[in-house]
Amino acid sequence: MDSSTNSLDEGSADGSADYQDRSSGMEVRLQAQEDEITLLKSSLADALRRIRIHDQLLPLLKQQLIAVNPGAARVLNQVCCSDGCSSRRFSGVDGIPHSAATPRVRRNSEKLLNAERQRKRLDKKAASSANLLTRSPSLENRAKELISSAGSPGSRRGTHSQGQSIKMFIRGRPITMYVPSNIQNYEDLKMELPSEKLELDWVYGYRGRDGRANLYFLPTGEAVYFIACVIVLYHIKNSTQRHYRKHTDCVRSLALHPDKVRVASGQMAGVDKDGKPLQSCVHIWDSKTLVTLQQIGLGTFQRGVGSLAFSSADSGGFLSVIDDSNEHMLSVWDCAKETKLAEIKSTNEAVFAVEFNPSDSNNIITCGKSHVYFWTLSGGQFTKKQGIFGKYKKPKFIQCFTFGLTGDVLTGDSEGNILTWGKSAADVKTLGKGAKETYQIMRQTRAHEGSVFTLCTLQDGALLSGGGKDRKIIRWSADLAPERECEIPEKFGTVRTIAAMDEEELLVGTTRNAILRGTISDGFLAIVEGHVDEMWGLAAHPSQSFFLTCGHDRQVCLWNAEDHKLSWNVSLEEYGLCADFCPNGSIVSIGLNTGRWVVLDLLTQEVISESVDGNEQLSVMRYSPDGNFLAVGSHDNFIYIYNVTEKGRRYTRFGKCNGHSSFITHLDWSKDGRYIMSNSGDYEILYWDITGGCKLLRNRSESKDREWASFTCVLGFHVMGVWLEGSDGTDINALCRSHSERIVAVADDFCKVHLFQFPCPKLKAPSHKYDGHGSHVTNVCFTHNDSHLLSMGGKDTCIFQWRVVREDKGTALGSSWDSKDKLTSTLSASTSSLEPPSS
């Protein structure tokens, strides 16, 4: 077993909510500091540019001031004379310092005196300027007009003497947008909601890496599990999904009612885009109709709901909840009345599970770090008894527990043992008359190497246990004699939870976010797979129903959007951040975090080319529409251009675009394949003539009418309306225009996907908003025929596939998948199947 799996095993064991909160908080603060540094750098560069422009326009400004107010000439001459005299006194004339003939040694007092004189002089200048502006109220406006209308030939701002330009501001920085020639009156433009809408079609992924008891099998033939803010009901035989989407933040816990119909789900307590807290709660809902029946404890649970359980003895009338606060509050609720019956602080240590005794709803068991507690509820008050380990070694973690048919409590721990607990009579002889009954270990059974993460009791009394380090699933008889065992493949990680479909067939959730289906005798196959770390790279196939993802888990995955299956995945040495398909559809390029990029063959999954550009991470890979060029955007502020030959298999450096003052974030090619539009981390919009030698186009207004093959740049006149008022520049992570050029999808930092009309050049443009992601949405992309939109969460490791539906017609766009676009499920047929259809 490799070290990464071992570390994941241990991390899962002691990963308490407190540690996760502190770690995520530190990540947020670090990211904020990095953003501030980038913005400070860009502000400094912008200030220097402003100073240069001011110096160049100063003579014109003086002439304008004198023309408006002749009396200003005398004041300006006095100011200039004062500056000149000061300059000559301290710096000399004609380059010869005054102190050259008689060297002086300055003391600290002289420094202070000179600083005081300089301050007084600056105060006088400020007063003079203020007096001038006071005398002529329109002078300030005239000066502003002069500065905005004038420009130097070499300035990146350029001179815009014809047509219109619009300025938008991000964090106080002005960004000039040039209005296309076909728009006569910008103010008359009307922004409307797009006629297209999105419907959630499929959810890829499963949250197994840090969850427990989060997978159940329903009598309807559906597996129920969660990822991000969505609870998925996946019909295994029909390969269909339904989704419960009433939660406002990430779902953390799940419980199935004894009637096998109702489900309880608990969420985290997050914050909205304005920093206001979102309250945690528990939803009880009908799995047949997806209707919410009750909402329990809104605002009661701090940080989130860690564990849930329905009572069994009274047909599920009560619900026990453990929250994620420091004290891990244990509460019991009347489901029908939605009222709290009792509450108590359980422990400051991590709590992993809670359950009612199946024969007595007044008895509750909890387990976690170094403890197993037996609770009794009476008269609205809890009493607690701690399990006594006695002569047995006390494990660091009690990971899980279940009840045997005889009522015994069986726990699985981090030492790999199954402990059988029983109630012992009070030891009056030793402890006296006040002695009480205790819970002690009756038997210890060695089960697994490493932790026992899950225990599942079958209807015939047999027991299933899932191991961590050894990745084994073992079937035990009712008296804990091992009967059969199997080992799940290493690539799926370790066993996290087990759900029985019947006496033989099982569902297994793993720590690498996979759900397996099979039997102990015949083995297991994956029916749900996903990434296990933050994702950023997303690309759709140019002519077929496939898309590719990559992320920090170093995995590159090719998905079939029609069959909703993982076609293949490969592991890389570094993690991927961006990707793009070659227009011929048989090759894909992937940019990595080290400045290296690789080219993969879709059929063989082999690396056919690789190169290195700088030593910083790559953020954009983009082929030209004709496939003759590849543009590589890097965090070293450069865009590297490559010639592409031999159908995407050979790459030679063509040039480098040098001009951005911050890292590259997005870029697009023009439809003729000659020009590039690019954005950077300091909110620059630059245009490049690639075929002319990767030259920067100084006059940006010349590009206002250019047509673009794709539109992923988040800054530009055509997408100005996607920005909210007061945005800080990092609120939008990605956008993508549809191939029909009717709509544009936006991925924001507040877990939302937006759908705007395209173009949307006016601020505060209306949009359709869609939630479901539990983390910042890192990327969006339309499929080749615009029938679906793909969105990708960051930390929530999930991919959403949205169906694009025309509101006026009520039908999906491109709803019938073109059969000639299909690939074989194994992608092992002929190379021609990867070529675009012949015209």
N, C-alpha and C positions, 0 to 999 in steps of 0.2 A: 504494500500500500504506500503510495507516495506521500510526501510530507504535507502537500496541500490538503489532501483528504484528511490526514490526521489533525491538522490545524482546524479544519472546518468542523471536525467531530468535536474537538475540545471547545471551539468557539461556540458551537451550538449549545453545549452543555451549560456553560456559565454565562451565556449572553443575556443578562438581565436587561430589563427595560431602562434602568438608570444608566447603565453603560451605553446603551444604544442612543439614549437622548443626549448624553454628554458628547459622544462621538459625533453625532449628526450636528449638534450645535457648534462644535469646533470646526467641522467642515464648512458650515455656513459662514462662520466668522472669517475663516481663512479665505474663502472665495470672495467674500465682501471686501477684504483687505486687498486682494489681488485686483479686483475691479477698480477700487479706489486708486491704486497705484497707476493702473493703465489710464484712468481718466485724468489723473494729475499730469501724467506725461503728455497726453493729448492736449490738455488745457494749456500747458506750458508752450507746446509747439504752436498752438493757435495764438497765444499771446505774442509770441515772437513774430509771427506773420502779421498780426495786427500792428505791432510796432513798426515793422518795415513799411507797411502800407501808410501808416500815419506819417512817417518821415517823408515819404514820397508825395503825399498830398498836402503837406503843411504849407508850401508856398501858395497852392491854389486856395487853401482855406483862408490864409491871410488876405489874399486879394478879395475873396468873397466877403470877409468881415469888413474890410475897409470900404468896399462898394456899398454895403448896407449902412454902415455907421462910420463916416469919415473921421469922427473924433477918436476912433479906435486906433488910428495910425500912430498917434503920439504915445499911447500906452504900450502898443506893441514894440515901438522903437526903444522905449525905456526898458522893457523886459529883455529885448534882444541885447541892448547895451549892457545891461546888468549881467546877462549870461556871458557876453563876450569879455567883459572886464574880469569876471571871476575866472573865466577860462584862461585868460592871459596871465592872471596873477598866479595861478596855481600850476598851470601846465606849460607855461612858456608860449613863445610865438614861433611859428614856422618850424615846429618840431624841436626847438631848443628849450629845455626846461629852465625855468628861472633859477633853480637851485644849482645849476651846473657850475656857475662860477664860485658860489659860496655855499658849500654843502652845509646842510642843517641836520641836526639830530632832534627829531620830534619827541616830545614827552607825552605822557598820557593826558596831561592837562590840555596840551595843545590840540590833541585829537578831539577831546570833548568840546573845546572852544570852537574848533572848526565845524564840528557836527552841529553845534547850536546855531552858528551863523548860517550854515546850509539850510537848516530847518526853517529859520526865519525867512530866508530868501524864497523857499518853496511856498511858505504861507502867503507871502506877498504875491507870488505868481497866481496862486489859487484865488486870492481875493480879486486880483485884476481880472481874471477870466470870469469870475462870478459877476463882477460889476458889468462887464461887457454884455453878458447874457441877460442881465437884468434890464439894461437899457433897451435891448432889442429882443422882444419875446419871440419873434420868428427866427431869430438868428440860429438857435440851436437846431430847429427843424431844417433850415437851409443847409447847415453844416452836415447834418445827417444825410440829406439828399445828395450833397456833393460827394460824400464818401461812398455812398452806395452806388452812385452812377459812374464814378471814376474807377479805373483799375489799371494796373500795369501790364504790359504785354507778356511778361514772364510769370505773372501771378497765376496760381492754380485756380483762383476764383474766376479769372477771365473777365472780359468786358462784354456785357450783355446789352448791346445797343438796340437790338431788334427783338421783337416778341416779348413774352412775359416770363417772369421767374417768380417762384414762390419760396419762401423761407419757412422751414420748420425748425424747432429748437428741441434738442435733447440734452438735458442736464445743462442748460444754458448755452449750449454751443449751436450756432446757426448752421443749418444745412440748406444749401440752395438747390431748388428743384426747377428745372427748365420745362416750361409748358410746351407740349408738342404743337406743331403748326396747325393741326386740324381742329384745335380747340380755340374758338374765337373769344368766348367769354367764360373764364374760369368760374366766376361767381355764379353763373347760371347752371353749373353742373349739379345734378341731383343724384344723391347716393341712395340706393334702395337695397332691400334684402334680396339675395339671390333666389331665383325660383327653385334651385336645387337644395335639397336637404340631405342629411346623413342619418343612416340607421345602422346601429351596431350589428354587424354580421357575424364576426368571429373574434374570439379572444385567444391569443397564443400565450401559453405560459401557465405556471402554477407556483404559488408561494410555498415551497417546501423547505427552503434553507433554514428558516427560523421559526417554523410553525409546529404545532402539535395538535392532534385530534382535529385536523382540518380537511378530512376526506371521508365522505359517507356515500353509501350506495342506497338509492331509493327503490321502492317497489315498482316504480315506473320504468326501471331500466336505466336510470340516469345516475351518473356520478356527480355529486355536488361538492364544489371546492371553491376557493377564492384566490384572487390576485388583484392587487391594487384596490380600487373601490368597488369592484364588480364580483358578484358571486355567480359562478358558472354552473349551469345544469347541463351536463354533456350526456346525450343519449348515446351509449356505446355502440349499439348495433346499427342504429340509423345514421350515426356520425352527424348529429345535429346539435346545436347549442341553443339554450335559452339563457337569459341573463336577468338577475335581480340587481337593480341599479339605484336603489333608494339611499344608499350611504353617501355621505359627503366627504369622507376621508377613508384612508386605507382600512380595510377589514382585517381584524386581528384574531378573531375567534369565531367558532362555529359549534352549534349543538343541534342534534336531531331529536325531535320530540318522540315519545314512545309510540305515538300514532303513525310515525314514519311519513307524515305529511307536513306538519309544521316544522319550521326551522327557526332557530334563534341565531343572530349574527351580531357581533359587537365590533365597533370601529374605534379608531384612534381619535384623539382630540387634537386637531391641527389648528391652522390659522388661515384666514383668507388672504387675498392679494393686498388688502389694506392693513394686515397685521392683526386683525381682530380675531379672537379665539373662536374656533368652531367647537361646539359642545359634543362630547362623546355620548353615545347612547347604545341601547340594544334594540334591534328590530326583531319582532316575531312575525313571520310571514308564511303564507300558504305556498307550498312548493308546486301546487298544481296550477294556481291562478296567478302567482307572483304578486298577490295583493298583500299589503302590509296590514296585519291584524292589530298589533299593539306596538307602541314605542315605549320602552322601559328606561327610566332613569336619565332623562335628558338633562345634562349638566351636572349630574351627580358623580360620575366617574372621572377621576383625575387622570389625565394623560391618555387614557384609553381603557378598553376592556380586554384583559389578558386571557381569561378563561371563563367558560360558561358550562352549565349543566342543567338539564331538566330533571325533576324528580320522577321516579318510576312507580313508587308504591301507591300514589294517589292519581295515577294516569296523567302525570305531567302538569299538575296544578301549580307547581312552584318552580322558580328559576333561581339558581345560585350564581353569583357573579364575583369574580376577583378582578379588581381594577389594577392599573399600572402605576399607582401612586407609590411613594416611598414606603408607606405602611401596608400596601397591598390589601386594601379594605375588602373584607368578605361581607357580602350582603345577600339576603334572601328576599325574593319578591313574589307577590301574588300575581300570577300572570293575568287572570281575568280582571282583577281590580286595578292592575298597574300600580300597586302600592308596595312600599318597602315594609317588610315585617321586622327585620332585625339587621344590625350592622355592627362590625367589630374590626379592629385592627388585627390583621393576622400575623405578619412578621415583616421585618425590614429586609429579609433575604428574598431572593427570587422565588416566585411561586409558579409552578409549571402546569398544574392540573387541579381541578376540583370536581367532585362527584357526590351525588346523594347515594346513601346506602339503598340498594334496590328494594329492600324489605322494610325500610323505616325512613320516612322523609324527614325525621327530626335528627338524623345522623348524617353528617357530612364529613368527607375526608379531603384534605389538601396535602400536596407534596411539593417539594422544591429543593432548594439548596440546604443540604444537611438536616432535613426534617421531613417527618410525616406527622400530620396533626389529625386528631379525631375530635370532631366538634359535635356537641349536642345542643339543640335548640329547644328551649323550654320557656314558655311565658314571655316570648320576645327577647330573651337573653341567651347569649352563647356561653357555653363552658368548653374549655379546651383541655385535651389530654395529649401529651406528646408520646409518640411511639418510642419505646425503650429498646435500644440495641443490645444492651447487656454485654454478653461475652463476644458478640460479633463486631467486626470492624465497622465503624461508622463511615459510610461512603460520603463523598463530597456532594454528590447530587442524587436525589431520588427523582429519576426522570419521568416515571409514569406509574400508573397502577390500574388494576381492574379487580373485579369481584368474581370469585369462583362460584360454582353452583351451590356450594354449601354455605356461602356467605362470607368465606374467608377473604381477606384483602391480600392481594398479591402485588408487590411492587418490583419494578425494575430499576437498577441503580447504575452509577457510573463505574462500579467495579465489575460489572458483567454478571451480577447475581440476581436471581429472582428470590425475593424474601416473602415468606408466608407469615402473615400476622394473625394473632388470635387474642382474645380477651382472657386475661388471667384474673382469678378471684383475688380479693383483697388479702394481703399477707398480714393477718392480724397478729400472729405470733411475733413477727419481726418489727412491724411498724406500729402496733398497738390498735386500740379501738377505732382511731380515726383513719385507719388505712382504707384506701379505695382501690377499686379494680383498675388494672392497667392493661395496656396493649403492648404485647411483646412478640418477638420473633419466635415462631414455632419451628421454622425450618428454613434452611438456606440451600438454594440449588444453583450450582454453577451453570451458567447458560451461554455467555458470549465472551469473546475477547473484546474488551472495550465496553462502552456503555450499552445498556438495554434501553432503547429509545421508545419502544412501544410494546404494549401487551393487548391482545384481543381474545376474548372468550367466545368460542363458538357455541351453537345451540346444543350440541351433543356433549358439552362439558370440556372438550379439548381446548388447549391454549396455544395461541400463536405468539411468538416473540420475535422482534426485529432488532438486529444488532447494528452497532455503529461501525467500529473498526473492522470487524470481520465480514460485514455486509451480508450476514446470513439471516434467513427466515427459518425458524425451527417450529415444528408442530410437536406439542407435548400432550400426553394423555392427561386425564383428569387428576391422576396422582403424580403428575410432573415427571413422567418417564419419557425421554425423547423418542419420537417415532420417525419423523422424516425431517430433512432439511435441504435447503438449496442456497446458493450464493448468487446475488444479483450482479450483473456486469459492473465493472469498476467505473466505467464512464458515466454511470447514472448516480454515483455517489453512494451514500449510506442510507439505510432504511430510516425513514422518519415516522411514517404511520401506516397502518394496515386496516383495510375495510373488507369485510367478507361479502362476496356476492352470493355465494352458497357455501355448502360444506367443503367444496374443493377450490372453486375459482376465487381469486383474490384480486384486490386493487392495492397497490403499494405506492405510497408517496415517498420521494427520496429528497435528499439534501441538495441535489443538483437540479431541483425544480422539474422533475419528471414524474409522471404517473405511469406505473407499469400494470399490465394485466396478464394473468396467467395462473399456473398452479405450481405447487412445490415439486410435483413429479415431472412436469413438462417444461418448466422454466417460464420466463416472463419476457414480454415485449412491451415497448413504450407506446402508449396511446396519446400521451401529452408530453411535449418537450418544450424547453425554453432556455433563455440565457440565465446566467446566475450572477451577473454583475451589471453595472451601468452600461447603457447602450447609447451610441451616437450615430453610427454608420447605417444608412438605409438607402437602397437603390432598387428601382423597379426595372424589370426586363423590358427592353424597348419594343418587343413584339409579342410576348407570350405572358402567360399568367403566373409568373414567378417573380419573387423579390428576394433580396439579399440583405442580411443584417450582420453587424459586427459590433463588438463592445470590449469592455475592460476585462472580460473573462477570457480573452484571447481566442474566442470562437468565431468562426465565420460560418453562417448558416444560410442555406438556400431553401426557401419555402415555396410550396405550391399553393397559390392563393385560391385555386379552384377546389382542390382536394383537402385543403387545410392541413397539410402534412409537411413535416420536415423532409426534404429530398436528400440532403446531405449536410454534414458539417465537418470542418477541418479545424485543427488547432494551429495557431501561429506562435512564434517566439515572443512577439510583442502584441500589444492590443491594438485593434483597429478602430479608427475614428471616422473614416469616411470611405465611400466607395462609389463607383460608377461603372455601368455596362458600356462596352464598346458598341457602337450602333449596329454591328453585324450580329450581336446577341450571343456570341460564342465565348467571349472573353470578358472578364471583370477585373478592374484594378482597385486595390485597397490601400489606403494611406494609413500608416502606423504612427505610433506616438514618438518614435525615435527619429523621424525624418526619412525612414525607409518606406518604400512602397513596393508592392508585389502585384504581379499579374497572374491570375488563375485561369486555367482552362475549365469551363463548366462541366465538360464531360468527364475528364480524368481527375479533376480537382488538383492537378499538379501545378506547381509554380513554374511558369514558362519564361518569366522575366522579372528582374528586380533591380532597383536602383535606390540611391540615397541622395536626398537634397537637403543639405544642412543637417543640423543636429537637434532641431526642435520638432514638435509634433506637427503633423499635417492636418489640415482642417477641410480641404476641398479637393476632390478629384472630379474633373469634368472633361469629357470628350467633346470635340467639335462635332457639329451635326453630320458632316461628311466622314467623320472618323479619321481624318488625316492628322489631327493634332490632339494632344492630351495636355490639359492645364493642371498643374499641381500647386495648390495654395498652401502656404506654410506659415507657421508662427514666427518665422524669422523675417517677416514682412515682404517676402518675395513671392512672385508667381513664376514657376518654372514651366517652360513650354517645350514639348517633345514632339518630334515628327513620328508618326505612327505608320508603319508599313507591314507588309506580309500579313494582312488581315488581323492586325492587332497583336502580332507576336514579336515585333521588333520595334525598339524605341531608341531614338537618338536625340540628344539635346539640340533644340533649335534656338533657344534664347531664354532671357530672363527679364521679367517685368520688375523694374526697380523704381519705386516712387512712393509707396505707402510708408507712413510713419508709425504704423502699428500692424499687428498680426492680421492676416487675411481671414475673413470669416465666411464670405460667400462670393461666388462668381458665376457668370453666365456668358455663353457665346451668342454672337449675332447669328441670324439665320443664314447668312452667306459664309459663315465660318471665318471671317476676317478680323472681327473685333471682339473684345472682352469687356464686360462691365464687372467691377469688383467692389466689394465693401470690406472695411477693415474695422479693427476693434476700437478705433477712435472716431468712428462714424464718418469716414471718408467715402465718397463715391468717385471712383476714377474709371477712365475709359482708355483702352489700349488698342493700338493698331498692330496686330500680331504679324500679318503678312508683310507689313512695312518695316519689320525689324523690332517688334515688341516695344514700340514707341508710345510714350504717354501722350495722350491728346490733351493739350493744354486748354483748349477752348471746349469746355464740356457742353456748351449749348449746341455744338455741331452734332451731338449724339442724341438730341431730343427726339428725333423722328426715326431713329434706328429701330428695326424690328429684331426681337430676341427669340432665339430658338427655345429657350427655357427661361423661366423667371423664378429664381430662388433667392435673389438679393433682397434683403429685408429693408434696404433703403433705396428709394427711387420714387420718381413722380407717380408712377402707376400704382404704387402700393403705400403711398403716404397715409392713406386713411386707415390702415390697419393698426396704427400706433395710437394708444390711449394718451389722453392729456396727462402730462406729468411723468411720462415713461422715462426710465433712467438709461435706456439704450441696451440693457440686457434682458428686458422683459420679453422680447420675442427671440426665440432660439432659431426658428426656421420658418420658411414659407415655401409654397409650391403652387404654381399656376397650372391649371388643368391644360391638357393638350388642345381642348376646344377653345381655350383662351376666354372662357365665360366666367370662371370662378377661380378664387385663390384660397388655399387652406393655410392656416397659420397655427404654429405650435408655440405656446407661450410658457412663461415660467410659473404659472399659477395652475397647472394641471389641466388646462383647457385646450380644446381644439376649436378654432373659429373657422367659419366659412363666409367669405365676403364675395361680392360681385367683383369682376375684373373688367376694366381697371377700377380702382377705388382711390382716386387722387385727393379726396377731401377728408380732412380730419373729422373724427367722430363718425366714421362711416358705420352703418348698422351691420350686424353680422348674426348668424346663427351660432350659438355657443353649445359645446358638448363637453360633458365631464365624464369621469370614469377612471382617468389616470390618477395615480396616487403620488406622483412626483412630477417634477418639471418635464414637460413634453419636449423631447430633444430633436425630433425630426418628423416631417410629414412628406408623403409622396403619393401621387396618383398612379394607378396601374396604367398599362399601355393604352387601354381603350376608355379610360376615365370611368369605368364602371364601379371602381372601388377607390377609397382613400385609405392609406396605411398611416398610422400614427404610432410613435414609439415613445414609451416612458423612459426616464433615466434610471433612477434608483428602484423603481417598481418592477423593472425587468419584464414588462409586458408589451405586447404588440397588439393593437386593435386594428381590425379590418372593418371599415365602414362601407356600407352600400350607399352609393350616390343615387338619390331618387329625385326625379323632377316633380316638384310640388303641383304643377298645373296638370300633369298627366297621371301622377301617382304610379309611375313605372320606373324601374331601375334603368339607369343608362348602361347600355351594353350588357344587359342582364344575361343574354345568352352567350356563353363563352364560345369563342370561335374554335371549332374542332381542329382546324388546320394550325392553330397556335399551340396545340398541346404538346408537351414533352412526355416521354415515357416516365413513369414514376421513379424509375431508378436512374434516369438520365444516362443509360448505358446503350442506347440504340446507336444510330449513326450520327456522324457529325452534322449531316444535312438537317437533322431535326432541330438543330439549334440555329439554323440560318433563317432569316426572315422570309416570309412567304414570297414567292416570285410574283412579280407584277404581271 
